[in-house]
Amino acid sequence: MSKVRVITRDNGAGLSRDLAIVADVLRAHHEVSAVGLGRSRLGARLRHWWTRARCRLHGRYDAQLSLERIYAPTLDCAGRNLLIPNPEWFKPEWVALLPRFDQVLCKTRHAEPLFAQLGCATRYTGFTCADRFDPAVPRQATFFHLAGRSTAKGTDVVIEAWRRHPEWPCLTVVQRKRHARTDWAAPNIVVMAGYLDDAGLQRLQNAHRFHICPSEIEGFGHSIAEAMSVGAVVLTTDAAPMNELVDAACGLLLDCTPGEQMGLGRRYRVSVDAIEAGVARALQLSPPACAALGQRARARFLQRDAAFRERLAAVLSGAPASVQGQEAGHRHG
Protein backbone atom coordinates (compact mmCIF):
# COMPACT_ATOMS: atom_id res chain seq x y z
CA MET A 1 0.00 0.00 0.00
CA SER A 2 1.56 3.29 -1.11
CA LYS A 3 1.90 6.32 1.14
CA VAL A 4 0.08 9.41 -0.10
CA ARG A 5 -0.17 12.86 1.40
CA VAL A 6 -2.87 15.40 0.58
CA ILE A 7 -2.04 18.97 1.57
CA THR A 8 -3.80 22.33 1.46
CA ARG A 9 -4.91 25.16 3.72
CA ASP A 10 -7.58 24.29 6.26
CA ASN A 11 -9.85 27.30 5.69
CA GLY A 12 -13.01 25.84 7.22
CA ALA A 13 -14.76 26.12 3.84
CA GLY A 14 -14.13 24.89 0.28
CA LEU A 15 -10.51 23.79 0.73
CA SER A 16 -11.35 21.89 3.89
CA ARG A 17 -14.13 20.07 2.02
CA ASP A 18 -11.77 19.29 -0.86
CA LEU A 19 -9.18 17.91 1.54
CA ALA A 20 -11.71 15.57 3.15
CA ILE A 21 -13.13 14.43 -0.20
CA VAL A 22 -9.77 13.59 -1.81
CA ALA A 23 -8.42 11.91 1.32
CA ASP A 24 -11.55 9.79 1.70
CA VAL A 25 -11.48 8.67 -1.94
CA LEU A 26 -7.83 7.63 -1.72
CA ARG A 27 -8.05 5.80 1.62
CA ALA A 28 -9.69 2.83 -0.08
CA HIS A 29 -6.36 1.88 -1.67
CA HIS A 30 -3.61 3.94 -0.01
CA GLU A 31 -2.19 4.96 3.33
CA VAL A 32 -3.26 8.60 3.38
CA SER A 33 -2.07 11.54 5.45
CA ALA A 34 -4.31 14.61 5.20
CA VAL A 35 -2.53 17.84 6.13
CA GLY A 36 -4.52 21.05 6.60
CA LEU A 37 -2.36 24.08 7.27
CA GLY A 38 -3.64 27.04 9.28
CA ARG A 39 -3.89 30.67 8.26
CA SER A 40 -0.90 31.83 10.30
CA ARG A 41 2.19 32.30 8.13
CA LEU A 42 4.49 31.44 11.01
CA GLY A 43 2.47 28.36 11.85
CA ALA A 44 2.45 27.27 8.22
CA ARG A 45 6.22 27.70 7.91
CA LEU A 46 6.82 25.68 11.05
CA ARG A 47 4.55 22.96 9.70
CA HIS A 48 6.48 23.01 6.38
CA TRP A 49 9.78 22.43 8.11
CA TRP A 50 8.27 19.86 10.44
CA THR A 51 7.00 17.85 7.45
CA ARG A 52 10.42 18.04 5.79
CA ALA A 53 12.10 16.79 8.96
CA ARG A 54 9.56 13.98 9.20
CA CYS A 55 10.34 12.95 5.62
CA ARG A 56 14.04 12.72 6.45
CA LEU A 57 13.27 10.53 9.45
CA HIS A 58 10.56 8.29 8.00
CA GLY A 59 11.13 8.47 4.26
CA ARG A 60 9.34 10.28 1.50
CA TYR A 61 5.74 9.80 0.49
CA ASP A 62 5.11 7.94 -2.74
CA ALA A 63 2.91 10.81 -3.91
CA GLN A 64 1.73 14.20 -2.70
CA LEU A 65 -1.41 15.94 -3.90
CA SER A 66 -1.43 19.72 -3.43
CA LEU A 67 -4.96 21.16 -3.46
CA GLU A 68 -5.15 24.71 -4.88
CA ARG A 69 -2.14 26.04 -2.98
CA ILE A 70 1.53 25.26 -3.58
CA TYR A 71 3.85 25.01 -0.57
CA ALA A 72 7.33 24.93 -2.11
CA PRO A 73 9.19 23.54 0.96
CA THR A 74 7.04 20.40 0.90
CA LEU A 75 7.59 19.45 -2.75
CA ASP A 76 10.73 17.39 -2.08
CA CYS A 77 8.85 15.22 0.43
CA ALA A 78 7.33 12.94 -2.23
CA GLY A 79 8.54 10.92 -5.16
CA ARG A 80 5.65 12.23 -7.25
CA ASN A 81 3.91 15.59 -7.01
CA LEU A 82 0.40 16.20 -8.29
CA LEU A 83 -1.55 19.47 -8.28
CA ILE A 84 -5.34 19.84 -8.16
CA PRO A 85 -5.75 23.58 -8.76
CA ASN A 86 -8.57 26.10 -8.69
CA PRO A 87 -7.64 28.37 -11.63
CA GLU A 88 -9.20 31.52 -10.18
CA TRP A 89 -6.94 31.32 -7.10
CA PHE A 90 -3.72 30.42 -8.92
CA LYS A 91 -0.98 32.93 -8.04
CA PRO A 92 1.57 34.24 -10.60
CA GLU A 93 4.46 33.32 -8.32
CA TRP A 94 3.46 29.65 -8.52
CA VAL A 95 4.10 29.42 -12.29
CA ALA A 96 7.84 28.89 -11.69
CA LEU A 97 7.01 25.88 -9.47
CA LEU A 98 4.84 24.08 -12.04
CA PRO A 99 7.76 22.06 -13.57
CA ARG A 100 8.11 20.33 -10.19
CA PHE A 101 4.70 18.69 -10.66
CA ASP A 102 4.39 15.46 -12.60
CA GLN A 103 0.79 16.24 -13.52
CA VAL A 104 -1.92 18.83 -13.02
CA LEU A 105 -5.22 17.11 -12.29
CA CYS A 106 -8.10 19.21 -13.58
CA LYS A 107 -11.47 19.37 -11.86
CA THR A 108 -13.06 20.77 -15.03
CA ARG A 109 -12.51 20.62 -18.78
CA HIS A 110 -12.31 24.40 -18.58
CA ALA A 111 -9.11 24.16 -16.52
CA GLU A 112 -7.27 21.84 -18.91
CA PRO A 113 -6.19 24.39 -21.55
CA LEU A 114 -5.44 27.01 -18.89
CA PHE A 115 -2.68 24.81 -17.44
CA ALA A 116 -1.66 23.15 -20.71
CA GLN A 117 -0.70 26.58 -22.07
CA LEU A 118 1.64 26.94 -19.09
CA GLY A 119 3.49 23.82 -20.22
CA CYS A 120 1.89 21.41 -17.73
CA ALA A 121 1.05 17.78 -18.30
CA THR A 122 -2.67 17.88 -17.57
CA ARG A 123 -5.16 15.10 -16.86
CA TYR A 124 -8.88 15.53 -16.46
CA THR A 125 -10.26 13.85 -13.34
CA GLY A 126 -13.39 15.86 -12.65
CA PHE A 127 -14.38 16.31 -9.04
CA THR A 128 -17.25 15.67 -6.66
CA CYS A 129 -18.98 16.89 -3.54
CA ALA A 130 -20.92 15.39 -0.66
CA ASP A 131 -24.18 13.70 -1.63
CA ARG A 132 -26.82 15.79 0.15
CA PHE A 133 -29.90 13.87 -1.00
CA ASP A 134 -32.58 13.15 1.62
CA PRO A 135 -35.80 11.79 0.07
CA ALA A 136 -37.61 12.05 3.41
CA VAL A 137 -37.74 15.87 3.19
CA PRO A 138 -40.89 17.15 1.39
CA ARG A 139 -40.14 19.42 -1.58
CA GLN A 140 -41.76 22.83 -1.89
CA ALA A 141 -41.97 25.07 -4.96
CA THR A 142 -39.65 27.65 -3.39
CA PHE A 143 -36.15 28.91 -4.19
CA PHE A 144 -32.84 28.45 -2.38
CA HIS A 145 -29.58 30.39 -2.72
CA LEU A 146 -26.44 29.24 -0.92
CA ALA A 147 -23.89 32.06 -0.76
CA GLY A 148 -21.96 30.82 2.27
CA ARG A 149 -18.67 32.65 2.71
CA SER A 150 -18.27 33.59 -0.96
CA THR A 151 -18.89 37.02 -2.46
CA ALA A 152 -18.88 35.62 -6.02
CA LYS A 153 -22.21 33.77 -5.99
CA GLY A 154 -24.27 36.57 -7.55
CA THR A 155 -26.18 37.13 -4.31
CA ASP A 156 -26.80 40.85 -4.82
CA VAL A 157 -28.50 40.37 -8.21
CA VAL A 158 -30.62 37.52 -6.86
CA ILE A 159 -31.85 39.69 -3.99
CA GLU A 160 -32.49 42.68 -6.27
CA ALA A 161 -34.52 40.52 -8.65
CA TRP A 162 -36.65 39.20 -5.77
CA ARG A 163 -37.22 42.69 -4.39
CA ARG A 164 -38.70 43.65 -7.76
CA HIS A 165 -41.13 40.71 -7.60
CA PRO A 166 -43.08 40.46 -4.34
CA GLU A 167 -45.37 37.99 -6.16
CA TRP A 168 -42.57 35.42 -6.55
CA PRO A 169 -42.36 32.38 -4.23
CA CYS A 170 -40.20 32.62 -1.12
CA LEU A 171 -36.43 32.80 -1.54
CA THR A 172 -34.22 31.46 1.25
CA VAL A 173 -30.65 32.82 1.30
CA VAL A 174 -27.95 31.24 3.45
CA GLN A 175 -24.93 33.50 3.83
CA ARG A 176 -22.12 34.26 6.20
CA LYS A 177 -23.21 36.90 8.72
CA ARG A 178 -20.48 39.41 7.85
CA HIS A 179 -21.65 39.57 4.21
CA ALA A 180 -25.42 39.63 4.78
CA ARG A 181 -27.19 43.02 4.61
CA THR A 182 -30.02 44.10 6.87
CA ASP A 183 -31.79 45.95 4.03
CA TRP A 184 -32.47 42.68 2.20
CA ALA A 185 -35.54 41.86 4.28
CA ALA A 186 -38.78 41.40 2.33
CA PRO A 187 -41.98 39.36 2.77
CA ASN A 188 -40.78 36.74 0.27
CA ILE A 189 -37.05 36.78 1.21
CA VAL A 190 -35.65 34.89 4.20
CA VAL A 191 -31.97 35.57 4.92
CA MET A 192 -30.33 33.07 7.23
CA ALA A 193 -27.07 34.65 8.37
CA GLY A 194 -24.63 33.22 10.85
CA TYR A 195 -24.13 29.65 12.02
CA LEU A 196 -26.31 26.90 10.58
CA ASP A 197 -25.49 23.30 11.45
CA ASP A 198 -24.97 20.78 8.68
CA ALA A 199 -28.22 18.92 9.32
CA GLY A 200 -30.17 22.16 9.08
CA LEU A 201 -28.43 23.11 5.84
CA GLN A 202 -29.10 19.70 4.32
CA ARG A 203 -32.79 19.96 5.20
CA LEU A 204 -33.01 23.35 3.47
CA GLN A 205 -31.20 22.05 0.39
CA ASN A 206 -33.72 19.23 0.05
CA ALA A 207 -36.81 21.25 0.94
CA HIS A 208 -36.51 23.71 -1.97
CA ARG A 209 -37.40 22.53 -5.45
CA PHE A 210 -35.41 25.32 -7.13
CA HIS A 211 -31.78 26.28 -6.43
CA ILE A 212 -30.55 29.52 -7.96
CA CYS A 213 -26.75 29.59 -8.37
CA PRO A 214 -25.62 32.49 -10.62
CA SER A 215 -21.93 32.07 -9.74
CA GLU A 216 -19.50 34.59 -11.19
CA ILE A 217 -16.60 32.13 -11.12
CA GLU A 218 -15.90 28.64 -9.80
CA GLY A 219 -12.98 26.26 -9.49
CA PHE A 220 -15.50 23.42 -9.47
CA GLY A 221 -18.85 24.52 -8.05
CA HIS A 222 -19.72 22.76 -4.77
CA SER A 223 -23.02 24.60 -4.28
CA ILE A 224 -24.08 23.74 -7.84
CA ALA A 225 -23.07 20.10 -7.53
CA GLU A 226 -24.78 19.78 -4.14
CA ALA A 227 -27.96 21.23 -5.65
CA MET A 228 -27.77 18.58 -8.37
CA SER A 229 -27.24 15.86 -5.78
CA VAL A 230 -30.58 16.64 -4.10
CA GLY A 231 -32.40 16.53 -7.43
CA ALA A 232 -33.24 20.25 -7.52
CA VAL A 233 -34.02 22.31 -10.59
CA VAL A 234 -30.77 24.25 -10.82
CA LEU A 235 -30.51 27.73 -12.37
CA THR A 236 -26.89 28.67 -13.01
CA THR A 237 -24.60 30.82 -15.13
CA ASP A 238 -24.20 29.94 -18.81
CA ALA A 239 -20.38 30.14 -18.72
CA ALA A 240 -17.54 27.73 -17.96
CA PRO A 241 -17.18 25.90 -15.73
CA MET A 242 -20.71 26.38 -14.35
CA ASN A 243 -22.33 25.17 -17.57
CA GLU A 244 -20.03 22.16 -17.51
CA LEU A 245 -21.93 20.88 -14.50
CA VAL A 246 -25.39 21.96 -15.63
CA ASP A 247 -26.71 22.15 -19.18
CA ALA A 248 -30.17 22.43 -20.73
CA ALA A 249 -30.76 18.70 -20.25
CA CYS A 250 -30.63 18.89 -16.46
CA GLY A 251 -31.21 22.54 -15.47
CA LEU A 252 -31.74 26.12 -16.58
CA LEU A 253 -28.93 28.38 -17.80
CA LEU A 254 -28.80 32.13 -17.17
CA ASP A 255 -27.42 34.57 -19.74
CA CYS A 256 -24.28 36.40 -18.63
CA THR A 257 -21.56 38.80 -19.76
CA PRO A 258 -17.81 38.35 -19.27
CA GLY A 259 -16.12 40.45 -16.61
CA GLU A 260 -12.63 40.86 -15.24
CA GLN A 261 -9.87 38.28 -15.05
CA MET A 262 -9.37 36.52 -11.72
CA GLY A 263 -6.23 34.41 -11.49
CA LEU A 264 -6.29 32.19 -14.57
CA GLY A 265 -10.08 32.41 -14.77
CA ARG A 266 -12.63 35.03 -15.69
CA ARG A 267 -15.65 36.29 -13.80
CA TYR A 268 -19.06 36.36 -15.47
CA ARG A 269 -21.94 38.59 -14.46
CA VAL A 270 -25.59 37.59 -14.49
CA SER A 271 -27.89 40.61 -14.64
CA VAL A 272 -31.16 41.14 -12.79
CA ASP A 273 -32.92 40.86 -16.16
CA ALA A 274 -31.34 37.43 -16.70
CA ILE A 275 -32.45 36.32 -13.22
CA GLU A 276 -35.99 37.48 -14.01
CA ALA A 277 -36.01 35.55 -17.29
CA GLY A 278 -34.65 32.40 -15.66
CA VAL A 279 -37.12 32.48 -12.77
CA ALA A 280 -40.00 33.09 -15.20
CA ARG A 281 -38.97 29.93 -17.09
CA ALA A 282 -38.72 27.97 -13.85
CA LEU A 283 -42.18 29.05 -12.71
CA GLN A 284 -43.68 27.96 -16.04
CA LEU A 285 -42.46 24.38 -15.59
CA SER A 286 -45.08 21.80 -14.71
CA PRO A 287 -44.49 19.57 -11.66
CA PRO A 288 -43.66 16.57 -13.94
CA ALA A 289 -41.16 18.73 -15.88
CA CYS A 290 -39.53 19.87 -12.63
CA ALA A 291 -39.31 16.27 -11.44
CA ALA A 292 -37.71 15.18 -14.72
CA LEU A 293 -35.07 17.93 -14.60
CA GLY A 294 -34.30 17.10 -10.98
CA GLN A 295 -33.96 13.39 -11.73
CA ARG A 296 -31.58 14.10 -14.60
CA ALA A 297 -29.55 16.47 -12.40
CA ARG A 298 -29.17 13.81 -9.72
CA ALA A 299 -28.27 11.17 -12.31
CA ARG A 300 -25.61 13.52 -13.70
CA PHE A 301 -24.22 14.06 -10.21
CA LEU A 302 -24.01 10.32 -9.52
CA GLN A 303 -22.32 9.68 -12.86
CA ARG A 304 -19.70 12.38 -12.29
CA ASP A 305 -19.10 11.26 -8.71
CA ALA A 306 -18.38 7.68 -9.80
CA ALA A 307 -16.21 8.82 -12.72
CA PHE A 308 -14.11 11.09 -10.48
CA ARG A 309 -13.46 8.30 -8.00
CA GLU A 310 -12.35 5.97 -10.77
CA ARG A 311 -10.17 8.56 -12.49
CA LEU A 312 -8.41 9.65 -9.30
CA ALA A 313 -7.75 6.04 -8.33
CA ALA A 314 -6.30 5.45 -11.80
CA VAL A 315 -3.93 8.41 -11.46
CA LEU A 316 -2.47 7.08 -8.22
CA SER A 317 -2.21 3.52 -9.56
CA GLY A 318 -0.50 4.73 -12.72
CA ALA A 319 -3.16 3.11 -14.88
CA PRO A 320 -5.43 4.74 -17.48
CA ALA A 321 -8.99 5.30 -16.31
CA SER A 322 -11.54 2.98 -17.94
CA VAL A 323 -14.17 5.72 -18.14
CA GLN A 324 -14.87 5.86 -21.84
CA GLY A 325 -16.09 8.69 -24.04
CA GLN A 326 -17.15 12.14 -23.03
CA GLU A 327 -19.30 12.66 -19.99
CA ALA A 328 -22.93 13.54 -20.41
CA GLY A 329 -23.24 17.26 -20.67
CA HIS A 330 -19.67 17.87 -21.85
CA ARG A 331 -19.58 19.92 -25.01
CA HIS A 332 -16.51 20.20 -27.18
CA GLY A 333 -15.55 23.50 -28.68
C-alpha positions as CSV (number, residue, x, y, z in Angstrom):
1,M,0.0,0.0,0.0
2,S,1.6,3.3,-1.1
3,K,1.9,6.3,1.1
4,V,0.1,9.4,-0.1
5,R,-0.2,12.9,1.4
6,V,-2.9,15.4,0.6
7,I,-2.0,19.0,1.6
8,T,-3.8,22.3,1.5
9,R,-4.9,25.2,3.7
10,D,-7.6,24.3,6.3
11,N,-9.9,27.3,5.7
12,G,-13.0,25.8,7.2
13,A,-14.8,26.1,3.8
14,G,-14.1,24.9,0.3
15,L,-10.5,23.8,0.7
16,S,-11.3,21.9,3.9
17,R,-14.1,20.1,2.0
18,D,-11.8,19.3,-0.9
19,L,-9.2,17.9,1.5
20,A,-11.7,15.6,3.2
21,I,-13.1,14.4,-0.2
22,V,-9.8,13.6,-1.8
23,A,-8.4,11.9,1.3
24,D,-11.6,9.8,1.7
25,V,-11.5,8.7,-1.9
26,L,-7.8,7.6,-1.7
27,R,-8.1,5.8,1.6
28,A,-9.7,2.8,-0.1
29,H,-6.4,1.9,-1.7
30,H,-3.6,3.9,0.0
31,E,-2.2,5.0,3.3
32,V,-3.3,8.6,3.4
33,S,-2.1,11.5,5.4
34,A,-4.3,14.6,5.2
35,V,-2.5,17.8,6.1
36,G,-4.5,21.0,6.6
37,L,-2.4,24.1,7.3
38,G,-3.6,27.0,9.3
39,R,-3.9,30.7,8.3
40,S,-0.9,31.8,10.3
41,R,2.2,32.3,8.1
42,L,4.5,31.4,11.0
43,G,2.5,28.4,11.9
44,A,2.4,27.3,8.2
45,R,6.2,27.7,7.9
46,L,6.8,25.7,11.1
47,R,4.5,23.0,9.7
48,H,6.5,23.0,6.4
49,W,9.8,22.4,8.1
50,W,8.3,19.9,10.4
51,T,7.0,17.9,7.5
52,R,10.4,18.0,5.8
53,A,12.1,16.8,9.0
54,R,9.6,14.0,9.2
55,C,10.3,12.9,5.6
56,R,14.0,12.7,6.4
57,L,13.3,10.5,9.4
58,H,10.6,8.3,8.0
59,G,11.1,8.5,4.3
60,R,9.3,10.3,1.5
61,Y,5.7,9.8,0.5
62,D,5.1,7.9,-2.7
63,A,2.9,10.8,-3.9
64,Q,1.7,14.2,-2.7
65,L,-1.4,15.9,-3.9
66,S,-1.4,19.7,-3.4
67,L,-5.0,21.2,-3.5
68,E,-5.2,24.7,-4.9
69,R,-2.1,26.0,-3.0
70,I,1.5,25.3,-3.6
71,Y,3.8,25.0,-0.6
72,A,7.3,24.9,-2.1
73,P,9.2,23.5,1.0
74,T,7.0,20.4,0.9
75,L,7.6,19.4,-2.7
76,D,10.7,17.4,-2.1
77,C,8.8,15.2,0.4
78,A,7.3,12.9,-2.2
79,G,8.5,10.9,-5.2
80,R,5.7,12.2,-7.2
81,N,3.9,15.6,-7.0
82,L,0.4,16.2,-8.3
83,L,-1.6,19.5,-8.3
84,I,-5.3,19.8,-8.2
85,P,-5.8,23.6,-8.8
86,N,-8.6,26.1,-8.7
87,P,-7.6,28.4,-11.6
88,E,-9.2,31.5,-10.2
89,W,-6.9,31.3,-7.1
90,F,-3.7,30.4,-8.9
91,K,-1.0,32.9,-8.0
92,P,1.6,34.2,-10.6
93,E,4.5,33.3,-8.3
94,W,3.5,29.7,-8.5
95,V,4.1,29.4,-12.3
96,A,7.8,28.9,-11.7
97,L,7.0,25.9,-9.5
98,L,4.8,24.1,-12.0
99,P,7.8,22.1,-13.6
100,R,8.1,20.3,-10.2
101,F,4.7,18.7,-10.7
102,D,4.4,15.5,-12.6
103,Q,0.8,16.2,-13.5
104,V,-1.9,18.8,-13.0
105,L,-5.2,17.1,-12.3
106,C,-8.1,19.2,-13.6
107,K,-11.5,19.4,-11.9
108,T,-13.1,20.8,-15.0
109,R,-12.5,20.6,-18.8
110,H,-12.3,24.4,-18.6
111,A,-9.1,24.2,-16.5
112,E,-7.3,21.8,-18.9
113,P,-6.2,24.4,-21.6
114,L,-5.4,27.0,-18.9
115,F,-2.7,24.8,-17.4
116,A,-1.7,23.1,-20.7
117,Q,-0.7,26.6,-22.1
118,L,1.6,26.9,-19.1
119,G,3.5,23.8,-20.2
120,C,1.9,21.4,-17.7
121,A,1.1,17.8,-18.3
122,T,-2.7,17.9,-17.6
123,R,-5.2,15.1,-16.9
124,Y,-8.9,15.5,-16.5
125,T,-10.3,13.8,-13.3
126,G,-13.4,15.9,-12.7
127,F,-14.4,16.3,-9.0
128,T,-17.2,15.7,-6.7
129,C,-19.0,16.9,-3.5
130,A,-20.9,15.4,-0.7
131,D,-24.2,13.7,-1.6
132,R,-26.8,15.8,0.1
133,F,-29.9,13.9,-1.0
134,D,-32.6,13.1,1.6
135,P,-35.8,11.8,0.1
136,A,-37.6,12.1,3.4
137,V,-37.7,15.9,3.2
138,P,-40.9,17.2,1.4
139,R,-40.1,19.4,-1.6
140,Q,-41.8,22.8,-1.9
141,A,-42.0,25.1,-5.0
142,T,-39.7,27.6,-3.4
143,F,-36.2,28.9,-4.2
144,F,-32.8,28.4,-2.4
145,H,-29.6,30.4,-2.7
146,L,-26.4,29.2,-0.9
147,A,-23.9,32.1,-0.8
148,G,-22.0,30.8,2.3
149,R,-18.7,32.7,2.7
150,S,-18.3,33.6,-1.0
151,T,-18.9,37.0,-2.5
152,A,-18.9,35.6,-6.0
153,K,-22.2,33.8,-6.0
154,G,-24.3,36.6,-7.6
155,T,-26.2,37.1,-4.3
156,D,-26.8,40.9,-4.8
157,V,-28.5,40.4,-8.2
158,V,-30.6,37.5,-6.9
159,I,-31.8,39.7,-4.0
160,E,-32.5,42.7,-6.3
161,A,-34.5,40.5,-8.6
162,W,-36.7,39.2,-5.8
163,R,-37.2,42.7,-4.4
164,R,-38.7,43.7,-7.8
165,H,-41.1,40.7,-7.6
166,P,-43.1,40.5,-4.3
167,E,-45.4,38.0,-6.2
168,W,-42.6,35.4,-6.5
169,P,-42.4,32.4,-4.2
170,C,-40.2,32.6,-1.1
171,L,-36.4,32.8,-1.5
172,T,-34.2,31.5,1.3
173,V,-30.7,32.8,1.3
174,V,-27.9,31.2,3.4
175,Q,-24.9,33.5,3.8
176,R,-22.1,34.3,6.2
177,K,-23.2,36.9,8.7
178,R,-20.5,39.4,7.9
179,H,-21.7,39.6,4.2
180,A,-25.4,39.6,4.8
181,R,-27.2,43.0,4.6
182,T,-30.0,44.1,6.9
183,D,-31.8,46.0,4.0
184,W,-32.5,42.7,2.2
185,A,-35.5,41.9,4.3
186,A,-38.8,41.4,2.3
187,P,-42.0,39.4,2.8
188,N,-40.8,36.7,0.3
189,I,-37.1,36.8,1.2
190,V,-35.6,34.9,4.2
191,V,-32.0,35.6,4.9
192,M,-30.3,33.1,7.2
193,A,-27.1,34.7,8.4
194,G,-24.6,33.2,10.9
195,Y,-24.1,29.7,12.0
196,L,-26.3,26.9,10.6
197,D,-25.5,23.3,11.4
198,D,-25.0,20.8,8.7
199,A,-28.2,18.9,9.3
200,G,-30.2,22.2,9.1
201,L,-28.4,23.1,5.8
202,Q,-29.1,19.7,4.3
203,R,-32.8,20.0,5.2
204,L,-33.0,23.3,3.5
205,Q,-31.2,22.1,0.4
206,N,-33.7,19.2,0.0
207,A,-36.8,21.3,0.9
208,H,-36.5,23.7,-2.0
209,R,-37.4,22.5,-5.5
210,F,-35.4,25.3,-7.1
211,H,-31.8,26.3,-6.4
212,I,-30.5,29.5,-8.0
213,C,-26.8,29.6,-8.4
214,P,-25.6,32.5,-10.6
215,S,-21.9,32.1,-9.7
216,E,-19.5,34.6,-11.2
217,I,-16.6,32.1,-11.1
218,E,-15.9,28.6,-9.8
219,G,-13.0,26.3,-9.5
220,F,-15.5,23.4,-9.5
221,G,-18.8,24.5,-8.0
222,H,-19.7,22.8,-4.8
223,S,-23.0,24.6,-4.3
224,I,-24.1,23.7,-7.8
225,A,-23.1,20.1,-7.5
226,E,-24.8,19.8,-4.1
227,A,-28.0,21.2,-5.6
228,M,-27.8,18.6,-8.4
229,S,-27.2,15.9,-5.8
230,V,-30.6,16.6,-4.1
231,G,-32.4,16.5,-7.4
232,A,-33.2,20.2,-7.5
233,V,-34.0,22.3,-10.6
234,V,-30.8,24.3,-10.8
235,L,-30.5,27.7,-12.4
236,T,-26.9,28.7,-13.0
237,T,-24.6,30.8,-15.1
238,D,-24.2,29.9,-18.8
239,A,-20.4,30.1,-18.7
240,A,-17.5,27.7,-18.0
241,P,-17.2,25.9,-15.7
242,M,-20.7,26.4,-14.3
243,N,-22.3,25.2,-17.6
244,E,-20.0,22.2,-17.5
245,L,-21.9,20.9,-14.5
246,V,-25.4,22.0,-15.6
247,D,-26.7,22.1,-19.2
248,A,-30.2,22.4,-20.7
249,A,-30.8,18.7,-20.3
250,C,-30.6,18.9,-16.5
251,G,-31.2,22.5,-15.5
252,L,-31.7,26.1,-16.6
253,L,-28.9,28.4,-17.8
254,L,-28.8,32.1,-17.2
255,D,-27.4,34.6,-19.7
256,C,-24.3,36.4,-18.6
257,T,-21.6,38.8,-19.8
258,P,-17.8,38.4,-19.3
259,G,-16.1,40.4,-16.6
260,E,-12.6,40.9,-15.2
261,Q,-9.9,38.3,-15.1
262,M,-9.4,36.5,-11.7
263,G,-6.2,34.4,-11.5
264,L,-6.3,32.2,-14.6
265,G,-10.1,32.4,-14.8
266,R,-12.6,35.0,-15.7
267,R,-15.7,36.3,-13.8
268,Y,-19.1,36.4,-15.5
269,R,-21.9,38.6,-14.5
270,V,-25.6,37.6,-14.5
271,S,-27.9,40.6,-14.6
272,V,-31.2,41.1,-12.8
273,D,-32.9,40.9,-16.2
274,A,-31.3,37.4,-16.7
275,I,-32.4,36.3,-13.2
276,E,-36.0,37.5,-14.0
277,A,-36.0,35.6,-17.3
278,G,-34.6,32.4,-15.7
279,V,-37.1,32.5,-12.8
280,A,-40.0,33.1,-15.2
281,R,-39.0,29.9,-17.1
282,A,-38.7,28.0,-13.8
283,L,-42.2,29.0,-12.7
284,Q,-43.7,28.0,-16.0
285,L,-42.5,24.4,-15.6
286,S,-45.1,21.8,-14.7
287,P,-44.5,19.6,-11.7
288,P,-43.7,16.6,-13.9
289,A,-41.2,18.7,-15.9
290,C,-39.5,19.9,-12.6
291,A,-39.3,16.3,-11.4
292,A,-37.7,15.2,-14.7
293,L,-35.1,17.9,-14.6
294,G,-34.3,17.1,-11.0
295,Q,-34.0,13.4,-11.7
296,R,-31.6,14.1,-14.6
297,A,-29.6,16.5,-12.4
298,R,-29.2,13.8,-9.7
299,A,-28.3,11.2,-12.3
300,R,-25.6,13.5,-13.7
301,F,-24.2,14.1,-10.2
302,L,-24.0,10.3,-9.5
303,Q,-22.3,9.7,-12.9
304,R,-19.7,12.4,-12.3
305,D,-19.1,11.3,-8.7
306,A,-18.4,7.7,-9.8
307,A,-16.2,8.8,-12.7
308,F,-14.1,11.1,-10.5
309,R,-13.5,8.3,-8.0
310,E,-12.4,6.0,-10.8
311,R,-10.2,8.6,-12.5
312,L,-8.4,9.7,-9.3
313,A,-7.8,6.0,-8.3
314,A,-6.3,5.4,-11.8
315,V,-3.9,8.4,-11.5
316,L,-2.5,7.1,-8.2
317,S,-2.2,3.5,-9.6
318,G,-0.5,4.7,-12.7
319,A,-3.2,3.1,-14.9
320,P,-5.4,4.7,-17.5
321,A,-9.0,5.3,-16.3
322,S,-11.5,3.0,-17.9
323,V,-14.2,5.7,-18.1
324,Q,-14.9,5.9,-21.8
325,G,-16.1,8.7,-24.0
326,Q,-17.1,12.1,-23.0
327,E,-19.3,12.7,-20.0
328,A,-22.9,13.5,-20.4
329,G,-23.2,17.3,-20.7
330,H,-19.7,17.9,-21.8
331,R,-19.6,19.9,-25.0
332,H,-16.5,20.2,-27.2
333,G,-15.5,23.5,-28.7
